[in-house]
Amino acid sequence: MDPLSITGPVVGITMAALQSAQFLAKTINNVKDAPDTIKDISADLRAVEPVLQNLSQTLQNNPSQIILSDQIKSAVKNCEKACTAFRSQIEHWTRHSTEEKTFWVDRWRIGLFGQERIKIFKGQLSNCKGTLNVALSTATIIMTSCQENLMKEMKDMMLQQNEDVLQRQIAKANIEKAEIERSLQQLSIDGSTEQDEEVDQNRLELRQEIQRQEASNNVFRTMCEEALQSTVYERTGQKIKGIKAMNYSSALAGFINTSGEELRIPQDISDVTADQRSIAVAGVVKDLNFKDLRSG
């Protein structure tokens, strides 16, 4: 497949996301006497813009498979949608304001409905930036580690450090996932019994944005897992996934009773399943006694 057929559309949506972030920043700057909670978003947007620009440049210069991941496209689309939606929200909040001053009722609305909405949007931006940074940095590290003049010890150290970073990012994503689930649950519990159309509409929109944050969190976590898998494979030659053992069965995969040169054999092992008291073994195996395995 022609690489341009893959990168072209991603470059297009990346530039659309960048433009959407810039429009949002301009909208915020045009709000006179805006609360600090709104102004602070500009800093988050300034942090996202160079990452999107870096992605666009990388896509046009022979990107690695990590950069072409489906997670990248999803992250960029999520960013564009989040910026567009939040720009509409600000315009709704300030619909009664003038160019000279924010109407006090609009400031009240921001305080009443906006704090959680702002927090969610910042989380969406963070997930987008994190997803792109993970892909870009991992691609650079793997490319550097493949240089022929790089000592093995240095290569292993670079890759191991990236693995450690990715493990921490996955832990961070899992914490955020739990917080998002609590927010959705709390939003359901806090349903108002009063007939207030605007409150109900804001609650519905808030739920939708939390669900978008949940989607961006899933993309971030998946990107970290893919980057970790690629990094581990580059360091060890191992890419093992989906190992299961059920009904008192045993499943073995990878290097089994091996050492020395055998450990340098690259392996890409996917789903290995053992069920109904059967045994499945995949990988490089040496001196394995199946009778001992079954008796165990």
C-alpha positions, 0 to 999 in steps of 0.5 A: 500500500502506498504510504501516502494513502495512509499518511495523507488523511492523518495529516489532514485531520492533524491540521484540522485539529491544530486549526481547531485548537488555534480557533479555541485559543483565539475565542478564549482570548477574545472573552473580555474579563474572562475568569482565570479558569477559562484563561488557564486553558490557553496554556494547555492549548499552547502545549498541544499545538507543537505536538500536533505540528511535530506529528504532522512533520513526522508523518510527512517524513517516512513515519514508523509503524507506531506513528501510523497506529490507529490510535494516532488517528483516533487521538487527533480526531478526539482532540479536534472534536473536543476543541470544537465542542468546548469552543461552542460551550464558551460561546454558549456561556458568553452569549449575553456578553458584549465585546467590552465585558462578560455579562455577570450572568455568564460568569455565574453560569461558568461557575455553576456548570463550568468547573467540571466541564473545564476539568474534563476538557483539560483531561481530553487535551492531556490524553491527546497530547500524551498519546501523540508524545508516547508514539513520537518518543517511542518511534525516535527511541526505537529508530535510535536504538537501531543504529549500528554504531550504538553499543548494546548496553546503551541500546538496552538502557534506552529501551529499558528506560522507555519501558519504565516510562510507559509502565508509569503512563499505563498506571496513570491511565488506569487511575484516570479510568477509575476516576472517569467511571466514578464521575459517570456513576456520581452523575447518575446518582446526582440526578435532579428532581427539579424540573429545570430544562437548562440544568438537565441539558447541561447534565446531558452535555456533561455526561457526553463529554465525560464519555469522550474523555473515557474514549480518549483515555482508552486510546491513550492507554492502548497506545502506551500498551502498543508502544510498550510491546514494540519497545520490549520486542526491540530489546528482547525480540519478544512480542507475546500476547494473549496467553490463557490456561483454563480447566487445569491446563498449562500454556507456555510461551516464549523461551523455555529452558533456554540460555545463551544464543537461543535467547537471541532468537526473535519471537512474535507469538500471539494468542496461545490458549490451553483448555479442556485439560490440554497443553499448548507450548509455543516458542523456543523450547529445550529439554521440556518433559511433558510428563512432568508438565502434566503431573504438575 
